[in-house]
Amino acid sequence: MDIKIVDWAEYIHSDPNILVGKPVVKGTRLSVEFLLRLFAAGWTESQVLENYPGLSRQSLRAVFAFAAETAREDEFFVLSRAA
């Protein structure tokens, strides 16, 4: 199975003058982190697109492609939650 992943660099960028350099969808002030948190909270793609009309399906795919690529980094941190 050939998986075609969107080129996130077409849709995601970082600018120190926008949200202190956090990666955002180009043309918006919507950070990758914010959008991922919406999905983690149970929002659907349709809800996100309806509430943020400046986004497209491709830009949302780019958010996930960016997250997938950054998760592949060689350095990982052990996360724990305080009880």
Backbone bond lengths (Angstrom), bond angles and torsions (degrees), N, CA, C in turn:
res aa  C-N    CA-C-N  psi(-1)  N-CA   C-N-CA  omega(-1)  CA-C   N-CA-C  phi
1 M - - - 1.446 - - 1.521 108.98 -
2 D 1.310 116.62 124.77 1.458 121.99 179.62 1.526 108.74 -93.34
3 I 1.327 116.14 117.42 1.461 120.71 -179.37 1.516 108.49 -97.39
4 K 1.330 115.92 120.91 1.462 120.45 178.17 1.525 108.45 -98.56
5 I 1.311 115.14 116.97 1.461 120.88 -179.34 1.525 108.67 -104.55
6 V 1.318 115.37 134.12 1.458 121.36 179.86 1.534 109.52 -62.50
7 D 1.323 116.07 145.70 1.466 121.02 176.54 1.522 107.96 -77.54
8 W 1.320 116.40 100.91 1.458 120.50 -174.04 1.524 112.43 -61.94
9 A 1.329 117.67 -26.82 1.470 120.50 -177.47 1.531 112.13 -64.35
10 E 1.313 117.86 -18.76 1.466 120.60 176.12 1.533 111.21 -73.39
11 Y 1.319 116.80 -21.16 1.459 121.44 -172.17 1.529 114.97 -120.79
12 I 1.324 117.25 -21.06 1.465 121.65 -174.57 1.518 109.30 -116.26
13 H 1.323 117.07 137.08 1.464 119.68 174.45 1.522 109.71 -149.68
14 S 1.301 114.40 170.31 1.458 121.61 179.89 1.520 108.06 -129.65
15 D 1.326 115.38 131.38 1.458 121.78 179.76 1.524 106.83 -137.11
16 P 1.328 117.95 123.94 1.466 119.44 -177.85 1.529 113.65 -58.67
17 N 1.327 117.80 -17.77 1.458 121.27 178.96 1.529 113.44 -88.87
18 I 1.329 117.11 -4.56 1.467 121.69 178.78 1.519 108.40 -119.91
19 L 1.322 116.36 117.00 1.472 122.78 179.04 1.528 112.42 49.46
20 V 1.299 116.15 41.15 1.475 123.67 177.07 1.535 111.55 54.86
21 G 1.322 116.77 32.65 1.457 120.48 175.09 1.514 115.90 87.97
22 K 1.334 118.16 4.72 1.467 119.51 176.61 1.525 108.85 -62.58
23 P 1.329 117.85 145.97 1.466 119.73 175.81 1.526 110.14 -63.71
24 V 1.334 115.95 129.38 1.462 122.47 -179.78 1.521 109.78 -130.41
25 V 1.326 115.54 162.06 1.456 120.48 171.77 1.518 106.76 -72.54
26 K 1.331 116.62 129.20 1.462 121.37 -178.91 1.530 111.06 -53.01
27 G 1.329 115.28 138.99 1.446 121.09 178.64 1.520 114.05 80.79
28 T 1.346 116.81 3.35 1.460 121.06 179.13 1.527 109.07 -134.03
29 R 1.301 115.11 175.13 1.465 121.83 170.26 1.527 109.00 -112.09
30 L 1.334 116.33 26.11 1.460 122.01 -179.68 1.520 109.05 -93.88
31 S 1.328 115.39 113.51 1.464 119.41 -177.58 1.525 111.19 -78.65
32 V 1.314 114.55 154.50 1.467 121.32 174.43 1.523 108.74 -56.01
33 E 1.313 116.39 -45.37 1.467 121.22 -179.53 1.530 111.04 -57.23
34 F 1.328 117.82 -48.11 1.461 122.03 -179.44 1.529 110.97 -58.82
35 L 1.324 116.49 -46.81 1.461 120.36 -178.12 1.519 111.50 -65.59
36 L 1.324 117.69 -40.16 1.461 120.23 177.18 1.532 110.74 -64.02
37 R 1.323 116.72 -36.51 1.469 120.03 177.95 1.530 111.38 -65.79
38 L 1.326 117.29 -35.75 1.460 119.50 175.92 1.529 110.23 -60.45
39 F 1.324 116.92 -46.48 1.463 120.44 179.13 1.527 111.03 -65.41
40 A 1.330 116.82 -38.78 1.469 120.33 178.20 1.529 111.02 -64.28
41 A 1.333 116.42 -27.77 1.465 121.16 179.18 1.533 111.97 -83.98
42 G 1.331 116.34 -0.96 1.457 119.76 175.69 1.510 115.92 103.10
43 W 1.329 117.69 2.67 1.462 119.60 177.22 1.523 109.28 -64.12
44 T 1.305 116.14 146.65 1.462 121.11 175.56 1.530 109.11 -95.17
45 E 1.304 115.19 166.14 1.466 119.83 176.26 1.525 110.27 -57.64
46 S 1.309 116.53 -43.13 1.467 120.48 -179.98 1.519 111.81 -60.59
47 Q 1.334 117.31 -41.75 1.462 120.46 179.11 1.524 111.58 -64.12
48 V 1.318 116.44 -42.15 1.463 120.32 179.99 1.526 109.76 -64.17
49 L 1.320 117.29 -47.61 1.464 120.98 -178.87 1.528 111.76 -64.78
50 E 1.319 116.52 -35.35 1.468 120.40 179.18 1.530 110.99 -68.83
51 N 1.330 116.97 -39.68 1.460 121.18 -177.06 1.517 113.51 -83.73
52 Y 1.308 117.60 -21.01 1.468 122.48 -179.36 1.531 108.68 -130.36
53 P 1.330 117.25 77.57 1.465 121.78 -173.65 1.531 114.29 -63.89
54 G 1.321 118.45 -12.24 1.458 120.81 176.38 1.521 113.13 -75.44
55 L 1.326 116.33 -6.97 1.461 121.36 179.57 1.526 110.47 -96.44
56 S 1.316 115.12 159.18 1.460 121.59 174.92 1.528 108.33 -127.72
57 R 1.309 116.01 168.02 1.475 119.51 176.41 1.530 109.77 -59.33
58 Q 1.331 115.94 -39.70 1.465 119.47 179.97 1.524 111.40 -64.53
59 S 1.327 117.65 -39.59 1.464 118.92 179.82 1.532 110.60 -67.19
60 L 1.337 117.15 -33.90 1.467 118.98 175.88 1.519 110.92 -68.89
61 R 1.314 117.15 -39.08 1.469 119.72 175.16 1.523 110.20 -61.05
62 A 1.322 116.20 -37.01 1.469 120.44 178.63 1.525 111.00 -65.16
63 V 1.332 117.36 -36.19 1.469 120.58 176.40 1.526 109.97 -58.26
64 F 1.326 116.26 -46.56 1.467 120.09 179.80 1.530 111.82 -69.24
65 A 1.330 117.38 -36.73 1.469 120.52 177.51 1.529 110.31 -63.69
66 F 1.327 116.39 -41.17 1.460 121.14 177.65 1.528 110.00 -62.95
67 A 1.330 116.45 -46.77 1.469 120.31 179.47 1.526 111.17 -61.51
68 A 1.321 117.13 -41.13 1.469 120.73 179.65 1.523 110.98 -63.95
69 E 1.323 116.04 -42.62 1.463 118.95 -179.21 1.523 111.53 -67.31
70 T 1.325 117.25 -42.08 1.462 119.07 -179.52 1.525 111.26 -70.43
71 A 1.330 117.90 -27.01 1.470 120.77 176.81 1.523 111.54 -70.86
72 R 1.327 117.19 -18.41 1.465 121.11 178.80 1.514 112.91 -81.33
73 E 1.304 118.16 -5.28 1.457 121.40 -177.87 1.531 110.37 -51.85
74 D 1.317 116.23 153.39 1.456 121.99 -176.70 1.524 113.56 -72.65
75 E 1.307 117.52 -22.01 1.451 120.59 -176.27 1.525 110.24 -102.09
76 F 1.323 115.79 124.12 1.455 121.13 179.71 1.512 109.54 -122.26
77 F 1.296 114.58 154.79 1.445 120.84 179.34 1.519 108.59 -118.92
78 V 1.328 116.27 137.68 1.452 120.31 176.04 1.519 107.48 -78.45
79 L 1.304 115.44 124.06 1.463 120.44 -178.00 1.514 109.18 -104.77
80 S 1.300 115.85 138.19 1.457 119.34 174.77 1.516 108.22 -139.52
81 R 1.301 114.75 154.00 1.459 120.04 178.85 1.510 108.49 -110.24
82 A 1.310 113.57 138.53 1.471 118.40 176.69 1.523 108.28 -71.34
83 A 1.309 115.58 139.27 1.469 120.31 -179.06 1.499 111.98 -76.87
